[in-house]
């Protein structure tokens, strides 16, 4: 069992110690277990820091996401870039999410398939469909988790192209780019 931060229980073929805090490598391994349906996701974890407030860790579409909660009724999904560009932009996009949340906009940002802590390996992606499906699930997750009435997409690199395509395909579901 994995709560987004710690392994809480074991499956028969797992060798993970219950309750052990996860580092980057073990978080990726735990996400792989999620993708293979060998563990069950329990309650998401919360991270609280003085400089950014509360960030809720989520698992969606076989990847990790971070929800920066706020009280506003317009939410923002940050569509991160992919690959090396994602690595370079990660901190800047986290700061952007923190600032938008401090202004009252709930923000959800997520790792693209094959990038960051996603369970899918880059070599296993054969089309744009996993990226599109992950973005659609991110939008749905933001709506369900926060109750926002409108979603705005912010993207960089491949994330910008995905955001534009999603907005065009779902004109009633996206309030802006």
N, C-alpha and C positions, 0 to 999 in steps of 0.2 A: 504494500500500500504506500502511496506517495502523496504527500499533501502539498506539493509544489515547493517544498523546502527540505523535508526530511523523509527518509524511507521509514514508514511506520510499521510495516509488516512484511512478511515474506511469502513468496510462492514456493512450491516444492523444489523447483530447479534454480532458485535464486541463492546466491551466496552473500547477499548484502546484510550487514548488521542492522537490526531495527533501531531506529532513532538516531542513526549516524547523520550528522550534518553533511550536506553535499557540497563538494567543490565543483569547479567548472567541468572537469572530466567526468565526475560521477553524476553530475546533473544531466549531462548528455546521455550517459548510460541509463539513467533512470527514465529519461524521456524515450529512449529506445525500447525499454520495457513497456512503457505506456503504448507505444506504437504497435508493439507486438501483442497487446492486450493481455499481458502477464501481470499487470498490476491494476489497481483501481484508484482513481483520483478521488481524494477526500476533499475536505475544505481547503480552499486556497490559502497560501501563507500571506502574511502581511509583513512588510518591512517598514519600519519607521525610523526616520533620521531627522535631526533637528533642522537641517537645511532644506529638506524637500517635503517633509510631512510623511504621510502614509502612501505607500505604493503597494498595490495588491498584485501578487504574482498569480498568473493563470496559466493553464494549459489549454490550448485550442488547436484543432487541425494538426496535431502532431508537432506542435511547436510551443515555445514559451511566449507569453505576452505579459505586459505590465499595465495595470490600470491605475492611473493617477486620478483618484476620486475628487469630485468637486460638486457643488450644489446646482450648477447651471442646467438648463434644459436643452442646450445645444452641445453635443459631444463632438469630439475630434478623434479620428483614427489616423495615426501617423503610419504611412506605408513606407517602411524603411527600404533603402536600396538593397542590393544583393552583393554577396561576395566581399571582395576587398573594400569596395566603396562603403558597404555596411559597417565594416570594422572601423573605417576612418570616421564615419559620421555618427557612430553610436553615442558618444558622450554629448555631442552637440544636440542630437535629437532628444536625449534624456533631459538636457537642460531646457530645451524648447517645451517638452511635455510638462516639466515642473512649473515653468512660468505660465503656461496656458492654464494649468490647473489652479495656480494661485490667483488667476484672474476669473475663476469660476467656471471654467470649461472642463468637464470630465474628459480625460484623454486616455486612449488605448493605443499602445504601440506594441509591435510584435516582430519576431524574427521571421524572415521569409523562409520558405522551404529550401533546404540545402545550405542555409546560412545560419550563423550564430549558434544557438542551442536547439535548432530544429532536429527532429529525429531522422528526417529524410536526408540522405546524402546527395550532394550536388550531382554526382555521376548518375544517380537513379532518376533524375528528372528528365522526362522526354518531351515535355510540352509546357505551355503556360498555364494549363488547367490547374495544377496544384497551387500555383500562385493566386489565381482567380478565386479558387475555392477558399483559400485561407483568408483572403481579404473579405469575402462575403461572410465568412464565419466571424471574423473580427468585428464587422459592422453589427451583426446580429448579437454578438456577445456584449458589445458596448450598450446597445439598446436594452437588452435584458438586465444587465448588471446595474444600470444607472437610471433607466426610465426616461432617457432623453427623448425629446420630440423631433429632433433633427440631428443629422450626422453630416459633418464636413470632413472631407479627406484632404490630407496634406501628404505629399509624396516627394521623394528624392530619387533620381536615377530610375531604375526599373520600377520602384514604388510609385513614381509620378506617372509613368505610363500605365501601370495597373489601375491607379486611382482614376485617371481620365477614362479608361475603358469601362471601369465599373460604373462611373457616373453616367456615361452614355448608355450603358445597358440597363441601368436602374434609375431613370430620371426622377421617379417619385420618391425613391429612397434616399437620395443624396441631396443635401441642401446647398452644397458648394464645394469648390476645389480651392 
